[in-house]
Amino acid sequence: MSRLDARAEPEDEELELSQKRAGFKAITAFMVRRWMSQPGRLAGFLALFSVSVACDLALPIAAGRLVEVLSAEVPNQDAQGPVTRAYLAFVAIAFGFYLFRNLATRFWNPLAASNMKAITMDAYDRVQRFSSEWHAGNFAGATVRRLSRAMHAYDTISDNIAWFVLPASIVLVGLTVITAAQWPLVGLFLGVMIAAYLTSAILLSRFYLAKRVRQSNAADTRIGAALADAIGANATVKSFGAEAREAARFGLVVEDWRDKAVRAWMRFSDAWAIQNTLLFGMQAGLIGLVVREWSQGRATAGDAAFALTSFFVILGYLRNLGETIQMLQRGYADIEDVVAYMAQVPQIEDTPGALESSAKSGAIRFDHVSFRYRGQQEPLFRDLSLTIAPGETVALVGATGSGKSTFVKLVQRLYDVNAGAILIDGQDVRQLRQASLRASIALVPQEPGLFHRSLRDNIAYARPEAVLEDVQYAAMRARAHGCITRLPKGYDTEVGERGVKLSGGERQRVALARAFLADAPILILDEATSSLDAATENDVQAAMAELKRGRTTIIIAHRLSTVREADRILVFDQGCIVEEGGHAELVAAGGFYARLHAMSTGDRLSTMADMA
């Protein structure tokens, strides 16, 4: 298995794992914690909502009483009093239901909005803190899709439980008890039918619908991943004239979703058919039993009105409950990934009581370090010891996969070592706050990571509090100020997603300006000039020479002009440092580096791949 394979688990496996970890109980506990996070608003909502439910429960009684009075009284002046009182009681109860229900929303809406914000922020923060290894093994588009669904899933689950499940449970039990107290047989029938309906809804949801809903959601997630993958690489698509090919590829993903969505929706239709059959049986049976009670003199017209009103109230709640249970199933499926994320411990965490980095000189020491990527049987580094002196410039050379990039990632603590320690100015990087550690390291990568924000924001990302004058000075030192001021909006120019509006040289200068502004004691240059033309490279090289002064610098490069200037060259091969020394010294030694140098083409140092 290659290291790439070891670092990235298939998306479907990751999704399956998250679903196993975020079960019904875990999601329910997560929801309860969110509701209880604002006890005042929750208490206000429950108090007002309870009154509205009590009104709903009393409405059939009031309707029965009104019909009873109307049927008992002969229309005349004397009958006006009882009829008016019964009517006003019915109207007051109905008005109370709407009034208190509306007042309850004044507590519920801010509670819901605050929790939706908290879920989104917490999930975003948790995913951001996951390791580089985790992000390498997950599509960014799929992760975004899951996070965006979770916020609305919370709203779906909360609203359905608060506005339908909770009141329905109270009203259904209450009306069943009231009916049973008057007509035991009718109450028994009503209770059995309600139980049968709810049981069928739950069983259908858990065992008939759940699998198809999950499959539909997974297919929906793949749409987001495919969109992000293709649109993010639009320049590559255009350069190969592959629009039609990508459209066909995306079409397969969407077709897979369509197939799974239709299957899920058809199962919902099957469930509704079963539930509607039960509702019809309840309707026919309840009215038939009340008519039977009336025919035997045990029910009046008012009792019949009570039964009919109760049925329509029950019918409304049961229909809502059937749909609610299905909506809850959807909501649980939509939120389970984020619940799994929240339960997942980040692989790289700050230790309790983590210290601030006190790095000033930038001395780096690898002390008997061993490191193995997850999924690999053999370690890449085994008992590696090395010291880089303050202010020293060290170049890392070697074949692809030999350990150069891993070396600098370990310095940044993007991965944790399996044994030994990495120390910066005597401090173990594992004992430092990650943000503090990385603030002491400035990185200029081969492909600078720019945001779709202004040039000022991108440069100031190293130090957000920097004033414009500081940003401009950093840009001048990076030889970027001139090209920026020639733009129509200057430093307020937005660079496009990933800096697509800028040339490679302009992006590289922005990255250098960011490093100048960071003013960190350690500098990492990762193939920073590999894709630049000669004229641009000269400017960038001059800027880098200024940037390196007084800093401990680690360079990953294949340019001979860059490597020659290093104080020391470390030659990597399969995770081992096989040679180290200055350029002239290593060439004279006639070893591994000398062979690479002998096969160099122009200014490009050869690699093991060239030798093969």
matplotlib code that plots the C-alpha trace (Angstrom):
import matplotlib.pyplot as plt

x = [0.0, 1.3, 1.5, -1.3, -3.5, -2.6, -3.5, -6.9, -9.7, -12.5, -15.3, -18.0, -16.0, -15.7, -19.4, -20.3, -18.0, -19.7, -23.1, -22.2, -20.8, -23.7, -26.6, -30.1, -29.1, -26.1, -28.1, -30.9, -28.4, -26.8, -30.2, -31.1, -27.8, -28.5, -32.0, -30.7, -28.0, -30.6, -32.8, -34.6, -35.9, -36.7, -38.7, -40.6, -41.5, -42.6, -44.8, -46.7, -46.9, -48.3, -51.2, -51.9, -51.9, -54.3, -56.6, -56.4, -57.3, -60.3, -61.6, -63.6, -65.1, -66.2, -67.6, -69.6, -70.9, -72.0, -73.9, -75.4, -76.8, -78.0, -79.8, -81.3, -82.6, -85.6, -84.6, -86.0, -84.9, -84.3, -81.9, -79.6, -77.7, -76.5, -75.9, -73.9, -71.8, -71.1, -70.2, -67.9, -66.2, -65.6, -64.3, -62.0, -60.5, -59.9, -58.4, -56.2, -54.8, -53.7, -52.6, -50.3, -49.0, -48.0, -46.4, -44.4, -42.7, -41.2, -39.1, -38.7, -37.4, -34.4, -33.6, -33.6, -31.5, -28.9, -28.6, -28.4, -25.6, -23.8, -24.1, -22.6, -19.8, -19.0, -18.9, -16.8, -14.4, -14.2, -13.5, -10.9, -9.1, -9.0, -5.6, -4.1, -4.4, -8.1, -8.6, -6.4, -8.8, -12.1, -13.6, -13.9, -17.2, -18.7, -17.7, -19.3, -22.5, -22.7, -22.1, -24.7, -27.3, -26.8, -28.0, -31.3, -31.5, -31.5, -34.3, -36.3, -35.8, -36.5, -39.6, -41.1, -40.6, -41.7, -44.6, -45.9, -44.6, -44.9, -48.4, -49.6, -48.5, -50.4, -53.5, -53.8, -53.3, -55.7, -58.5, -58.1, -58.4, -61.5, -63.2, -62.5, -63.9, -67.2, -67.3, -64.7, -65.1, -64.7, -61.7, -60.1, -60.6, -59.2, -56.1, -55.4, -55.7, -53.5, -50.9, -51.1, -50.6, -47.7, -46.0, -46.3, -44.9, -41.9, -41.2, -41.5, -39.2, -36.5, -36.5, -38.1, -37.2, -33.9, -31.5, -32.9, -32.8, -29.1, -28.3, -30.1, -28.2, -24.8, -25.6, -26.5, -23.2, -21.4, -23.0, -21.5, -18.1, -18.2, -19.3, -16.5, -13.9, -14.8, -15.5, -12.4, -10.4, -12.2, -8.9, -7.7, -11.0, -10.8, -7.2, -8.1, -11.3, -13.0, -16.3, -18.4, -16.4, -16.8, -20.5, -20.9, -19.0, -21.2, -24.2, -23.4, -23.2, -26.6, -28.2, -27.0, -28.7, -31.9, -32.1, -31.6, -33.9, -36.7, -36.3, -36.5, -39.5, -41.4, -40.8, -42.3, -45.3, -45.7, -45.5, -48.2, -50.5, -50.2, -50.8, -53.8, -55.4, -55.1, -56.6, -59.5, -60.1, -60.0, -62.4, -64.9, -64.6, -64.8, -67.9, -69.5, -69.0, -70.3, -73.4, -73.8, -73.6, -76.2, -78.5, -78.4, -79.1, -75.6, -74.7, -76.3, -75.9, -73.3, -71.4, -71.4, -70.1, -67.4, -66.5, -66.4, -64.4, -62.0, -61.6, -60.7, -58.2, -56.7, -56.7, -54.8, -52.2, -51.8, -51.3, -48.8, -47.1, -46.8, -45.1, -43.2, -41.7, -40.5, -39.2, -37.4, -35.8, -34.6, -33.4, -31.5, -29.9, -28.9, -27.3, -25.6, -22.4, -21.9, -22.8, -20.1, -17.7, -18.4, -17.8, -14.5, -11.4, -9.0, -5.8, -3.7, -4.8, -3.4, -2.3, -3.9, -2.0, -0.3, 2.3, 2.9, 5.8, 8.8, 10.8, 13.2, 16.3, 14.6, 16.8, 15.3, 16.2, 14.9, 15.6, 15.4, 12.2, 10.2, 7.1, 4.7, 1.7, -1.6, -2.2, 1.5, 3.3, 6.8, 7.8, 9.0, 11.4, 13.1, 15.2, 16.0, 18.2, 19.2, 20.0, 19.4, 21.3, 19.6, 19.8, 21.1, 19.7, 19.2, 18.1, 16.3, 16.8, 15.9, 13.3, 9.6, 8.4, 11.7, 10.5, 11.3, 7.7, 7.0, 10.0, 8.6, 5.1, 6.4, 8.1, 4.7, 3.1, 0.6, 1.3, 2.5, 5.6, 5.2, 8.4, 11.1, 10.5, 10.9, 12.1, 12.1, 14.3, 14.2, 10.4, 8.7, 6.3, 3.6, 3.6, 2.9, -0.4, -0.7, -1.6, 1.3, 3.7, 2.7, 2.8, 6.6, 6.9, 6.4, 5.6, 5.9, 4.5, 4.8, 1.1, 0.2, -3.1, -5.1, -8.6, -11.3, -10.7, -8.8, -5.0, -4.8, -6.7, -4.6, -1.3, -2.5, -3.6, -0.3, -1.1, -4.7, -4.2, -1.6, -2.4, -2.3, 1.2, 2.6, 0.9, 2.3, 5.8, 5.7, 4.5, 7.4, 9.9, 8.3, 8.6, 4.7, 3.8, 4.3, 2.1, -0.6, -0.7, -1.2, -4.5, -7.7, -8.5, -5.0, -4.9, -8.7, -8.6, -10.2, -8.1, -10.7, -11.0, -7.5, -6.1, -7.2, -7.1, -3.4, -0.5, 1.8, 4.5, 2.0, 0.6, 4.1, 4.9, 1.7, 2.9, 6.3, 4.7, 2.6, 5.8, 7.5, 4.6, 4.6, 8.2, 8.6, 12.0, 11.6, 11.0, 10.0, 10.3, 8.6, 9.6, 8.8, 10.3, 9.7, 7.0, 8.2, 9.8, 13.3, 12.5, 9.9, 12.2, 15.0, 12.7, 11.3, 14.8, 15.9, 13.0, 13.6, 17.3, 16.1, 13.5, 16.0, 18.3, 18.4, 16.0, 16.3, 15.4, 14.3, 14.2, 12.7, 14.0, 15.3, 16.9, 20.7, 20.9, 18.7, 20.4, 24.0, 23.3, 22.3, 24.6, 23.9, 22.2, 20.3, 20.0, 16.9, 16.3, 13.4, 13.1, 16.8, 19.3, 22.0, 24.3, 24.7, 27.1, 27.7, 27.2, 31.0, 31.7, 28.9, 29.9, 33.5, 32.4, 31.2, 28.1, 24.4, 24.2, 27.1, 25.2, 22.1, 24.3, 26.0, 22.6, 21.3, 19.6, 20.2, 19.5, 17.3, 18.8, 18.1, 16.0, 15.9, 13.1, 15.5, 18.2, 15.8]
y = [0.0, 3.4, 6.2, 8.0, 5.0, 4.8, 8.3, 8.3, 5.9, 5.6, 8.1, 5.4, 3.7, 7.0, 7.6, 4.1, 4.5, 7.8, 6.3, 3.4, 5.8, 8.2, 6.1, 7.0, 7.4, 9.5, 11.9, 12.2, 13.0, 15.6, 17.2, 17.2, 18.9, 21.6, 22.3, 22.4, 24.9, 27.7, 26.6, 30.0, 30.1, 26.4, 26.8, 29.8, 27.8, 24.8, 26.8, 28.6, 25.6, 23.5, 25.9, 25.8, 22.0, 22.1, 24.3, 21.8, 19.0, 20.9, 21.9, 18.6, 18.9, 22.5, 21.5, 18.6, 21.0, 23.5, 20.9, 19.5, 22.9, 23.6, 20.3, 20.7, 24.2, 25.5, 28.6, 31.5, 34.4, 32.1, 29.8, 32.6, 32.6, 29.0, 28.9, 32.1, 30.9, 27.6, 29.4, 31.9, 29.0, 27.3, 30.5, 31.3, 27.9, 28.1, 31.6, 30.5, 27.7, 30.1, 32.8, 30.7, 28.8, 32.1, 33.4, 30.2, 30.9, 34.1, 31.8, 29.0, 31.0, 32.6, 29.3, 27.5, 30.2, 30.2, 26.4, 26.3, 28.8, 26.9, 23.6, 25.1, 26.9, 23.9, 21.5, 23.9, 24.3, 20.6, 19.8, 22.6, 20.9, 17.5, 16.5, 17.0, 13.2, 13.4, 16.2, 14.4, 11.4, 13.4, 15.3, 19.0, 19.3, 16.3, 17.7, 21.0, 19.3, 17.4, 20.6, 22.6, 19.8, 19.5, 23.0, 22.4, 18.9, 20.3, 22.6, 19.7, 17.5, 20.2, 21.6, 18.2, 17.1, 20.4, 21.3, 17.8, 14.9, 16.5, 18.0, 15.0, 12.6, 14.6, 15.2, 11.6, 10.1, 12.7, 12.1, 8.4, 8.5, 10.9, 8.7, 5.5, 7.0, 7.5, 4.5, 1.9, -0.1, 3.1, 4.2, 0.7, 0.7, 4.2, 3.3, 0.2, 2.0, 4.9, 2.4, 0.4, 3.5, 4.8, 1.4, 1.0, 4.5, 3.8, 0.4, 1.5, 4.5, 2.5, -0.7, 0.1, 3.7, 4.3, 2.4, 4.0, 7.5, 6.9, 5.8, 8.8, 11.1, 9.5, 10.0, 13.6, 14.0, 12.7, 15.3, 18.0, 16.3, 15.9, 19.5, 20.9, 18.6, 19.6, 23.3, 23.7, 22.2, 24.2, 25.5, 21.9, 20.9, 23.8, 23.1, 19.6, 20.6, 18.1, 19.9, 17.2, 14.5, 16.1, 16.7, 13.0, 12.0, 14.3, 13.0, 9.5, 10.8, 12.6, 9.6, 7.5, 10.0, 10.0, 6.2, 6.1, 9.1, 7.5, 4.3, 6.2, 8.3, 5.1, 3.6, 6.8, 6.3, 2.7, 3.8, 6.5, 3.9, 1.6, 4.5, 5.9, 2.5, 2.4, 6.0, 4.9, 1.9, 4.2, 6.6, 4.0, 2.1, 5.1, 6.6, 3.2, 2.5, 6.0, 5.4, 2.0, 3.7, 6.3, 3.5, 1.9, 5.2, 5.7, 8.7, 12.0, 14.4, 16.3, 13.0, 12.4, 15.9, 15.3, 12.0, 13.6, 16.6, 14.3, 12.2, 15.1, 16.4, 12.9, 12.5, 15.7, 14.8, 11.2, 12.4, 14.9, 12.2, 9.8, 12.5, 13.7, 10.4, 10.2, 13.8, 12.8, 9.9, 12.3, 14.7, 12.0, 10.8, 14.4, 15.2, 11.9, 12.8, 16.0, 14.2, 11.6, 14.5, 16.0, 12.6, 12.1, 13.2, 15.2, 13.3, 16.4, 18.2, 20.7, 19.0, 20.2, 23.3, 23.7, 26.4, 29.4, 29.0, 31.0, 30.4, 33.3, 31.9, 28.9, 26.0, 22.7, 19.3, 15.9, 13.6, 9.9, 10.5, 7.6, 8.2, 6.0, 7.1, 5.5, 2.4, 1.8, -1.2, 0.2, 3.6, 6.3, 7.7, 5.4, 6.8, 10.0, 12.5, 15.8, 19.4, 22.6, 25.5, 29.0, 31.0, 28.0, 27.4, 23.7, 22.3, 19.0, 16.9, 13.4, 11.5, 12.0, 10.1, 10.0, 12.0, 15.7, 17.0, 14.8, 16.3, 19.8, 18.7, 17.1, 20.4, 22.1, 19.3, 18.5, 14.9, 13.6, 11.5, 7.9, 8.0, 10.5, 14.3, 17.4, 20.4, 24.1, 26.2, 23.4, 23.2, 19.9, 20.9, 18.6, 20.7, 23.9, 25.4, 24.5, 28.1, 29.4, 26.9, 27.6, 31.3, 30.8, 29.2, 31.0, 28.8, 29.6, 26.6, 25.6, 26.3, 29.3, 28.9, 32.1, 32.9, 34.5, 37.8, 41.0, 41.1, 43.0, 40.3, 37.5, 39.2, 40.1, 36.5, 36.1, 39.0, 40.1, 43.1, 44.6, 48.1, 48.8, 50.4, 47.2, 45.1, 47.4, 47.3, 43.5, 43.5, 45.9, 43.5, 40.6, 42.6, 42.5, 46.1, 47.3, 44.7, 45.2, 49.0, 48.5, 46.7, 48.9, 48.3, 47.9, 46.1, 45.8, 43.6, 40.2, 37.4, 34.8, 31.3, 30.0, 33.1, 32.1, 35.8, 36.0, 34.6, 32.0, 34.6, 37.0, 34.3, 33.4, 37.0, 37.3, 34.2, 35.8, 39.1, 37.0, 35.4, 38.8, 40.1, 37.0, 37.7, 34.2, 32.8, 29.7, 29.8, 26.9, 27.3, 24.3, 24.3, 28.1, 28.8, 25.6, 26.8, 30.4, 31.8, 33.1, 36.8, 36.3, 33.8, 36.4, 38.8, 36.0, 34.7, 38.2, 38.5, 35.1, 36.0, 39.0, 36.9, 34.2, 36.7, 36.0, 33.1, 29.3, 28.2, 24.8, 24.6, 21.8, 22.4, 20.9, 24.1, 23.9, 27.6, 27.3, 24.2, 25.6, 28.6, 26.4, 26.1, 22.4, 19.9, 16.9, 14.1, 11.9, 8.3, 6.2, 8.2, 8.1, 11.0, 9.2, 12.3, 15.8, 18.6, 21.6, 21.4, 21.3, 18.8, 16.4, 16.6, 15.9, 12.9, 11.1, 9.7, 9.8, 13.6, 13.7, 11.2, 13.4, 16.4, 14.7, 13.9, 17.5, 19.2, 22.9, 24.3, 21.3, 18.8, 15.2, 12.8, 9.0, 8.9, 10.4, 7.9, 5.0]
z = [0.0, -0.9, 1.6, -0.3, 0.1, 3.8, 4.4, 2.7, 3.6, 0.9, 1.4, 1.7, 4.5, 6.3, 6.0, 7.1, 10.1, 11.1, 10.8, 13.1, 15.7, 15.7, 16.6, 17.7, 21.4, 20.6, 18.4, 21.0, 23.7, 21.4, 20.8, 24.5, 25.4, 22.8, 24.2, 27.8, 26.8, 27.2, 30.1, 30.5, 26.9, 27.1, 30.3, 28.8, 25.7, 27.7, 30.0, 27.2, 25.0, 27.8, 28.1, 24.4, 24.5, 27.4, 25.3, 22.4, 24.8, 26.2, 22.7, 22.0, 25.5, 24.9, 21.4, 23.0, 25.7, 23.1, 21.0, 24.2, 25.2, 21.6, 21.4, 24.9, 24.7, 22.7, 20.8, 22.9, 25.1, 28.1, 26.2, 25.2, 28.5, 28.6, 24.8, 25.0, 27.9, 26.1, 22.9, 24.7, 26.5, 23.2, 21.6, 24.6, 24.5, 20.8, 21.1, 24.0, 21.8, 19.1, 21.5, 23.8, 20.8, 19.2, 22.4, 22.7, 19.4, 21.0, 23.1, 20.6, 17.6, 19.4, 21.1, 17.7, 15.9, 18.7, 18.7, 14.9, 15.0, 17.8, 15.9, 12.8, 14.6, 16.8, 13.9, 11.8, 14.7, 15.2, 11.5, 11.3, 14.3, 12.7, 11.5, 8.0, 7.6, 8.2, 5.7, 3.1, 3.3, 3.0, 0.1, 1.1, -0.8, 1.0, 4.4, 3.5, 2.5, 5.8, 7.8, 6.0, 6.3, 10.0, 10.9, 9.0, 10.4, 13.9, 13.0, 11.5, 14.5, 17.1, 15.3, 14.8, 18.3, 19.9, 17.7, 16.8, 18.9, 22.3, 22.0, 20.0, 22.8, 25.5, 23.4, 22.2, 25.7, 27.2, 24.7, 24.9, 28.7, 28.6, 26.0, 27.9, 31.1, 29.3, 26.9, 27.9, 24.6, 22.5, 24.5, 24.2, 20.4, 20.2, 22.3, 20.3, 16.9, 18.0, 19.3, 16.1, 14.0, 16.0, 16.2, 12.4, 11.9, 14.1, 12.8, 9.2, 9.8, 11.6, 9.6, 6.2, 5.5, 7.4, 5.0, 1.9, 3.4, 4.4, 0.9, -0.6, 1.8, 0.9, -2.8, -2.1, -0.3, -3.3, -5.5, -3.3, -3.4, -7.2, -7.7, -5.5, -7.2, -10.7, -10.2, -8.1, -10.9, -13.6, -15.1, -15.6, -17.2, -19.6, -20.5, -21.7, -23.3, -21.0, -20.2, -21.8, -20.2, -16.7, -17.4, -18.2, -15.1, -13.0, -14.7, -13.4, -9.8, -10.2, -11.8, -8.9, -6.5, -8.6, -8.4, -4.7, -4.1, -6.0, -4.1, -0.8, -1.9, -3.0, 0.4, 1.9, -0.3, 0.8, 4.5, 3.9, 2.3, 5.3, 7.7, 5.8, 5.8, 9.6, 9.8, 7.7, 10.0, 13.0, 11.5, 10.5, 13.7, 16.1, 14.4, 14.2, 17.9, 18.9, 16.7, 18.5, 21.9, 20.8, 19.5, 23.0, 24.7, 26.2, 24.0, 23.3, 20.4, 22.5, 23.0, 19.3, 18.7, 21.3, 19.5, 16.1, 17.3, 19.1, 16.0, 13.8, 16.4, 16.7, 12.9, 12.5, 15.1, 13.8, 10.2, 11.4, 13.6, 10.6, 8.6, 11.6, 12.3, 8.7, 8.9, 12.1, 10.3, 7.6, 10.3, 12.2, 9.0, 8.1, 11.5, 12.4, 10.5, 12.5, 15.8, 14.8, 14.1, 17.6, 19.2, 17.3, 19.1, 16.9, 16.3, 17.1, 20.2, 22.6, 25.8, 29.1, 30.2, 26.8, 26.8, 24.5, 22.2, 23.4, 20.2, 19.4, 17.8, 16.0, 17.0, 15.9, 17.3, 16.3, 19.3, 18.3, 16.3, 14.8, 12.7, 10.8, 8.7, 9.7, 7.7, 7.1, 8.6, 8.5, 9.9, 7.5, 10.1, 12.6, 15.5, 13.6, 15.5, 14.0, 15.1, 13.1, 14.6, 15.0, 11.8, 9.8, 6.2, 5.5, 2.2, 1.9, -1.2, -2.3, -4.3, -4.0, -1.0, 0.7, 3.7, 3.0, 3.2, 6.2, 7.9, 7.7, 8.6, 11.8, 12.6, 12.3, 14.3, 11.6, 12.7, 16.0, 16.2, 17.4, 19.5, 20.4, 20.4, 18.3, 20.2, 19.1, 21.3, 23.8, 23.9, 22.9, 20.2, 21.7, 24.9, 23.0, 21.8, 18.1, 17.2, 19.1, 17.6, 14.0, 14.6, 15.1, 11.7, 8.4, 5.4, 1.7, -0.1, -3.8, -4.3, -2.0, -0.3, -1.0, 0.1, -2.1, -0.3, -0.9, -1.3, 1.9, 3.8, 2.2, 3.2, 6.6, 7.3, 9.0, 11.4, 11.1, 13.3, 11.0, 9.7, 5.9, 6.2, 7.6, 4.8, 2.2, 3.6, 3.6, 0.0, -0.9, 0.7, -1.3, -4.5, -4.8, -4.1, -7.7, -9.3, -6.6, -7.0, -10.8, -10.2, -10.4, -6.7, -5.4, -2.1, -2.1, -5.2, -4.5, -5.8, -6.7, -5.3, -4.4, -6.0, -9.5, -10.7, -10.0, -12.0, -10.3, -9.7, -8.1, -5.8, -4.8, -4.0, -1.9, 0.0, 0.6, 1.8, 4.2, 5.5, 5.9, 7.9, 10.1, 11.1, 12.5, 13.7, 11.5, 7.8, 5.6, 1.8, 0.0, -3.7, -3.6, -7.1, -8.9, -11.3, -12.0, -15.1, -15.0, -14.7, -11.9, -10.2, -9.9, -8.1, -5.8, -5.1, -4.1, -1.8, -0.3, 0.3, 2.3, 4.1, 5.2, 7.0, 10.7, 10.5, 10.7, 7.2, 5.9, 2.1, 0.0, -3.5, -6.7, -8.0, -7.8, -7.4, -4.3, -2.9, -3.4, -1.1, 1.8, 4.8, 4.9, 2.6, 4.0, 1.5, 2.2, 0.9, 2.2, 5.4, 6.2, 6.0, 3.9, 3.5, 4.9, 4.3, 2.0, -1.8, -2.7, 0.1, -1.0, -4.7, -3.8, -1.7, -4.8, -3.1, -3.6, -3.9, -6.3, -8.6, -8.5, -9.3, -12.2, -13.8, -13.3, -16.2, -16.3, -12.9, -11.9, -9.5, -10.5, -8.5, -8.0, -10.6, -13.2, -12.3, -12.8]

ax = plt.figure().add_subplot(projection="3d")
ax.plot(x, y, z, "-o")
ax.set_aspect("equal")
plt.show()
